[in-house]
Every structure is written in structure tokens, then in C-alpha cells.
Amino acid sequence: MSSANAARPESTEDSNWYVDDRCTNCDVARQLAPDLIGEVEGRSEILRQPRGAAEELQLYAALFACPTRSIRSSRRSDVALDPFPLRLDDAVHLCGHNSQQNAGANSYLVRRPSGTQLMVDTPRWSESLAARYEKLGSVTDVLLTHRDHAAHGRRYADRFGARLWIHEGDLDAAPDADCVLRGTEPVEIAQGVVAHPLPGHTEGSVLYLVDQRYCFSGDSFYWSRSTDDIEVAESVTWYSVEELAVSLARTVGRLDFEWLLPGHGDRKHLPAEQMARRMRQLTERAGGMRPQPIDFTALRW
């Protein structure tokens, strides 16, 4: 991962990093600095101080992504060290600046061959961030994966002059959307961009597949570092985990991708055939899942 925006810290010798008591255990910081930040008794903690500039930059990425601003340093934060949007590969950037109003979810920018780009879900709103993201290319579409990530969608769409998308099942979360997906059949919303309705996590959850390479799964499934596999957040499924199993069975044969890019949970890049095999196995496991009480502590990050 890299970014042209970030400078380099002058020194790590006098920095003392810590996590304050606002932490909600959302996992965002641990994704960006997995060797430096870990889960301890239901919250993130600094496992050790950084050794050198490269590790300190990881902590700055965590600082600027954390939705509660819980990643702290004894040294005053330098905005020049903000790495976002953070390049994941040639086409996709991680927005960072996760919003509490979007449950701390990750959001993404996808650069298209035409030079335009998509925003999948949204970071926190600010004009300065919008201007920063727009430097990568004009945004034509803001794609919402589901109701939990709908905050700021209208503001970003209006700022960019873009179309705002959501599924009818979650339309009450963005009633002023420009484009409403309906039913359960896939829809090509732009060349190479296919929306797959995937009711389960919420009634209106949608998976977006871009160029048969990138899968933006919202909260329907994610990569777990603890199990080293694709997982469903079955303990945090608001609508129906049984309906999600049906959705996966209907959709899995239509999916071909190398990058798994969820709203919550980790990201993963694997050869397409490996992703397809793991998705088939996930679909089989999901068929045996049954409703359970909502329990955030049971998530397998």
C-alpha cells in the first residue's frame, strides 16, 4: 500500500503511541497496523512502539482512519502524514477518515479506465476531504452497499455532481437517492460495474463487482485475520442470516474477483480461482447458519 500524499516522520524516538478510552473495537486501526495494534480485552491496544519511520507511518494511517480518533501520540499530529486516499492497487484507493455515522466502515475510490471514478460507501464528510478525493478523478457515482453506510452519501454525491445509488430495501436510509436498485437480479449500472442485491445483513444489502476483479461486499462478508478465511458476520446480521445464505447460493456462481473489499473486516487479494473456491465453501457454511442474538463481541476479526 502506498500514497503520494504522505510525508515521512522526522523521528520516532520521542513519540509515545496509545489508544484512548473512546475505542469501540471496530478493527479499523488493526487492519492498517496489524503488528503494532492488537485486540486486548475487547478493545484495541498498542502492542509495541514503532521501530523506524515505516512503522510510524502505519500508525499515522490508523490515526487518520480511526472513526473515534482513539489512536493517539504524545507528539502533535502532522496532517502532512495523512496517507489517504491510500493506494491499494492501480485502480482502488482506501478513503480512510472513517465515519462514526457509518458505523466506522471503510470506504473506497475506484478509478475507471475513462479517468472517472466511483466512491463505494463514504468516509466522514468534509469539503477538504472531498477536494482531496477528487484529485484522483471526477466521481460519477456514489454506491451505497446498505443502510448502515448511507450517511454522507447525498453530500458527497452533490459535491461531486454524482449519482447516488441504493437498494429499495434500504431506501428509507437514503430516500433522496438518484438511482434505486430493485429485486434480487444483478444489474450492470455502468460498463464493467455490476450490482448484485444480497439481502441478509440488511434487507437492501448490495454487493458491487467491478471489472470482474474487485468485490465490494459491504457487510455481507469479509476477510478474517483470525480464521484466515472469508466469513459472514452472523452475530451482527440485522435482517436474516438465513436469507443471506439464500442470497449467497443465488449469487456465488456469478462472482469472479481477486480483491475482497468489505466495509468491516479485513481486505484480501488472492487469485480468482482461490477466491471462487473460498466463496463456494462460505456458501456451504452459510447454509447451516441460524439466527442468533446480536453480539458484536462474537465477531471473528
C-alpha positions as CSV (number, residue, x, y, z in Angstrom):
1,M,0.0,0.0,0.0
2,S,1.2,3.5,-0.8
3,S,0.2,7.1,-1.1
4,A,1.7,10.1,-2.7
5,N,0.1,12.4,-0.1
6,A,2.1,11.3,3.0
7,A,5.4,12.8,4.1
8,R,7.8,10.9,6.4
9,P,8.0,11.4,10.1
10,E,11.2,13.1,11.2
11,S,11.9,10.7,14.1
12,T,10.2,8.0,16.2
13,E,12.4,8.4,19.2
14,D,10.2,10.8,21.2
15,S,6.8,9.5,20.1
16,N,4.6,7.6,22.5
17,W,1.6,6.0,20.9
18,Y,-1.5,4.9,22.8
19,V,-5.3,4.2,22.4
20,D,-7.7,6.3,24.4
21,D,-10.9,5.2,26.1
22,R,-13.1,6.2,23.2
23,C,-12.2,3.0,21.3
24,T,-15.2,1.0,20.1
25,N,-13.1,-2.1,18.9
26,C,-14.1,-1.5,15.3
27,D,-10.9,-3.2,14.0
28,V,-10.0,-0.3,11.5
29,A,-6.7,0.5,13.2
30,R,-5.7,-3.1,13.5
31,Q,-6.2,-3.6,9.7
32,L,-3.7,-0.8,9.0
33,A,-1.1,-1.6,11.6
34,P,-1.6,-5.3,12.5
35,D,1.8,-5.8,14.0
36,L,1.6,-2.7,16.2
37,I,-2.1,-2.6,17.3
38,G,-4.0,-5.7,18.6
39,E,-7.2,-6.6,20.3
40,V,-6.8,-6.8,24.1
41,E,-9.9,-7.4,26.3
42,G,-12.4,-6.2,23.8
43,R,-10.6,-3.1,22.6
44,S,-7.6,-2.0,20.5
45,E,-4.2,-1.5,22.3
46,I,-0.7,-0.5,21.1
47,L,1.3,-3.8,21.3
48,R,4.6,-2.0,21.0
49,Q,6.0,1.3,19.9
50,P,7.1,1.8,16.2
51,R,10.6,0.9,15.1
52,G,11.5,3.3,12.4
53,A,9.7,5.6,10.0
54,A,7.8,2.9,8.1
55,E,6.1,1.6,11.2
56,E,5.3,5.0,12.4
57,L,3.6,5.7,9.1
58,Q,1.3,2.7,9.7
59,L,0.3,4.3,13.0
60,Y,-0.4,7.6,11.3
61,A,-2.7,5.7,8.8
62,A,-4.5,4.2,11.8
63,L,-4.8,7.6,13.4
64,F,-6.3,9.3,10.4
65,A,-8.7,6.3,9.7
66,C,-10.0,5.7,13.3
67,P,-13.6,6.9,13.5
68,T,-13.3,7.8,17.1
69,R,-9.8,9.4,16.8
70,S,-8.7,7.0,19.5
71,I,-5.2,6.4,18.1
72,R,-3.1,9.0,19.8
73,S,0.6,10.1,20.0
74,S,2.4,12.2,22.5
75,R,3.6,14.2,19.5
76,R,1.2,16.6,17.9
77,S,-0.4,15.0,14.8
78,D,1.0,16.3,11.5
79,V,-1.6,16.5,8.7
80,A,1.2,16.1,6.2
81,L,1.4,12.5,7.3
82,D,-2.2,11.7,6.4
83,P,-1.8,9.0,3.7
84,F,-5.4,9.0,2.5
85,P,-6.6,8.2,-0.1
86,L,-4.3,5.2,0.3
87,R,-3.5,3.2,-2.8
88,L,-4.4,-0.5,-2.6
89,D,-3.6,-1.2,-6.3
90,D,-3.6,0.7,-9.6
91,A,-7.4,1.1,-9.5
92,V,-8.5,1.2,-5.9
93,H,-7.8,3.6,-3.0
94,L,-8.9,3.3,0.6
95,C,-10.6,6.6,1.6
96,G,-9.7,6.5,5.3
97,H,-11.3,9.0,7.7
98,N,-14.0,6.5,8.7
99,S,-17.2,8.0,10.0
100,Q,-18.9,7.1,13.2
101,Q,-22.2,7.8,11.5
102,N,-21.4,4.9,9.1
103,A,-20.6,2.6,12.0
104,G,-16.9,3.2,11.4
105,A,-17.0,1.4,8.0
106,N,-14.3,1.5,5.3
107,S,-15.0,3.3,2.0
108,Y,-13.2,3.2,-1.3
109,L,-12.5,5.1,-4.5
110,V,-12.3,3.1,-7.8
111,R,-10.6,4.7,-10.7
112,R,-12.1,3.7,-14.1
113,P,-10.3,3.5,-17.5
114,S,-12.2,6.6,-18.6
115,G,-10.5,8.6,-15.9
116,T,-13.6,9.0,-13.8
117,Q,-14.1,7.1,-10.5
118,L,-16.6,5.6,-8.2
119,M,-17.0,6.0,-4.4
120,V,-18.2,2.9,-2.6
121,D,-19.8,3.9,0.7
122,T,-18.5,7.1,2.2
123,P,-15.9,8.5,4.7
124,R,-16.8,11.3,7.1
125,W,-17.9,14.4,5.3
126,S,-15.7,17.4,4.9
127,E,-15.1,19.8,2.0
128,S,-11.3,19.4,2.3
129,L,-11.6,15.6,2.1
130,A,-13.9,15.8,-0.9
131,A,-11.3,18.0,-2.7
132,R,-8.6,15.6,-1.8
133,Y,-10.5,12.6,-3.2
134,E,-11.5,14.5,-6.4
135,K,-7.8,15.0,-7.3
136,L,-7.8,11.3,-8.3
137,G,-10.5,12.0,-10.9
138,S,-14.1,13.1,-11.1
139,V,-16.6,10.9,-9.3
140,T,-19.6,9.9,-11.3
141,D,-21.4,7.5,-8.9
142,V,-21.6,7.0,-5.1
143,L,-22.5,3.4,-4.5
144,L,-24.1,2.6,-1.1
145,T,-23.9,-1.0,0.0
146,H,-26.6,-0.8,2.6
147,R,-28.4,1.4,5.2
148,D,-25.6,1.4,7.9
149,H,-23.2,3.1,5.5
150,A,-25.6,5.7,4.0
151,A,-24.6,8.7,6.0
152,H,-22.9,11.5,3.9
153,G,-23.9,9.8,0.6
154,R,-26.1,12.7,-0.5
155,R,-23.5,15.3,0.5
156,Y,-20.7,13.6,-1.4
157,A,-22.9,13.0,-4.4
158,D,-24.0,16.6,-4.6
159,R,-20.4,17.8,-4.1
160,F,-19.2,15.6,-7.0
161,G,-22.3,16.0,-9.2
162,A,-22.6,12.2,-9.0
163,R,-25.5,9.8,-8.9
164,L,-26.3,8.2,-5.5
165,W,-27.3,4.5,-5.6
166,I,-29.1,2.4,-3.0
167,H,-31.4,-0.7,-3.0
168,E,-35.1,-0.3,-2.4
169,G,-34.9,-2.5,0.7
170,D,-32.8,0.2,2.5
171,L,-34.3,3.2,0.6
172,D,-35.5,4.9,3.8
173,A,-31.9,5.4,4.8
174,A,-31.3,7.5,1.6
175,P,-34.8,8.4,0.3
176,D,-33.3,11.1,-2.0
177,A,-31.1,8.6,-3.9
178,D,-30.9,9.2,-7.7
179,C,-30.9,5.5,-8.6
180,V,-32.8,2.8,-6.8
181,L,-31.9,-0.9,-7.3
182,R,-34.9,-3.3,-7.1
183,G,-35.4,-7.0,-6.7
184,T,-32.6,-9.6,-6.5
185,E,-31.3,-9.9,-10.0
186,P,-27.9,-8.4,-10.9
187,V,-27.9,-5.1,-12.7
188,E,-25.0,-3.6,-14.8
189,I,-25.0,0.0,-13.7
190,A,-22.0,1.1,-15.8
191,Q,-19.7,-0.7,-18.1
192,G,-17.9,-3.4,-16.1
193,V,-19.8,-2.5,-12.8
194,V,-22.5,-4.9,-11.7
195,A,-24.7,-4.5,-8.6
196,H,-25.7,-7.8,-7.0
197,P,-28.6,-7.4,-4.5
198,L,-27.7,-9.6,-1.5
199,P,-30.4,-9.3,1.2
200,G,-29.3,-10.7,4.5
201,H,-27.2,-8.4,6.6
202,T,-29.9,-5.8,5.8
203,E,-32.9,-6.2,3.5
204,G,-31.3,-3.8,1.0
205,S,-27.6,-5.0,1.1
206,V,-25.8,-4.9,-2.2
207,L,-22.5,-6.3,-3.5
208,Y,-20.8,-4.3,-6.2
209,L,-18.5,-6.2,-8.6
210,V,-16.1,-4.1,-10.7
211,D,-14.3,-5.3,-13.8
212,Q,-14.5,-8.9,-12.5
213,R,-11.6,-8.1,-10.2
214,Y,-12.9,-6.1,-7.3
215,C,-15.7,-7.2,-4.9
216,F,-17.1,-4.5,-2.6
217,S,-19.1,-6.7,-0.2
218,G,-20.4,-4.1,2.3
219,D,-21.1,-6.0,5.5
220,S,-22.3,-9.2,3.8
221,F,-18.9,-11.0,4.2
222,Y,-15.3,-10.1,4.9
223,W,-11.8,-11.5,5.3
224,S,-11.0,-12.6,8.9
225,R,-7.4,-12.5,10.0
226,S,-8.2,-14.8,12.9
227,T,-9.6,-17.6,10.7
228,D,-7.6,-16.7,7.6
229,D,-10.7,-17.1,5.5
230,I,-13.9,-15.3,4.2
231,E,-16.5,-15.0,6.9
232,V,-20.1,-13.9,7.4
233,A,-20.7,-11.6,10.4
234,E,-23.5,-14.0,11.5
235,S,-23.7,-12.4,15.0
236,V,-24.3,-9.0,13.5
237,T,-26.9,-9.8,10.8
238,W,-29.8,-7.4,11.2
239,Y,-32.3,-8.8,8.6
240,S,-31.8,-12.5,8.2
241,V,-28.8,-14.8,8.1
242,E,-31.0,-17.5,6.5
243,E,-31.9,-15.0,3.7
244,L,-28.2,-14.2,3.4
245,A,-27.5,-17.9,2.8
246,V,-30.1,-17.9,0.0
247,S,-28.6,-14.8,-1.5
248,L,-25.1,-16.3,-1.5
249,A,-26.4,-19.5,-3.1
250,R,-28.1,-17.5,-5.8
251,T,-25.1,-15.2,-6.4
252,V,-21.9,-17.2,-5.9
253,G,-21.7,-18.7,-9.4
254,R,-21.9,-15.2,-10.9
255,L,-18.9,-13.8,-9.0
256,D,-15.4,-13.6,-10.3
257,F,-12.9,-11.4,-8.4
258,E,-9.5,-11.2,-6.9
259,W,-9.9,-8.4,-4.4
260,L,-12.3,-8.7,-1.4
261,L,-13.0,-5.2,-0.2
262,P,-15.6,-5.1,2.7
263,G,-17.0,-2.3,4.8
264,H,-16.0,-4.0,8.1
265,G,-13.3,-6.7,8.5
266,D,-10.1,-7.0,6.6
267,R,-9.3,-6.8,2.9
268,K,-7.7,-9.6,0.9
269,H,-6.1,-10.1,-2.6
270,L,-6.0,-13.7,-3.9
271,P,-6.0,-15.4,-7.3
272,A,-9.6,-15.5,-8.7
273,E,-9.8,-19.3,-8.6
274,Q,-8.8,-19.3,-4.9
275,M,-11.5,-16.6,-4.1
276,A,-14.1,-18.7,-6.0
277,R,-13.2,-21.8,-4.0
278,R,-13.4,-20.0,-0.7
279,M,-16.7,-18.3,-1.7
280,R,-18.2,-21.7,-2.5
281,Q,-17.1,-23.0,0.9
282,L,-18.5,-19.9,2.6
283,T,-21.8,-20.5,0.8
284,E,-21.9,-24.1,2.1
285,R,-21.2,-22.9,5.7
286,A,-23.8,-20.2,5.5
287,G,-26.4,-22.8,4.6
288,G,-26.1,-24.1,8.2
289,M,-26.3,-20.8,9.9
290,R,-29.3,-20.0,12.1
291,P,-30.5,-16.7,13.7
292,Q,-28.7,-15.7,16.9
293,P,-28.8,-12.6,19.2
294,I,-26.8,-9.6,18.0
295,D,-23.4,-9.8,19.7
296,F,-20.5,-7.6,18.5
297,T,-18.1,-9.4,20.8
298,A,-18.5,-12.6,18.8
299,L,-17.1,-11.1,15.6
300,R,-14.1,-13.0,14.3
301,W,-11.8,-10.2,13.2
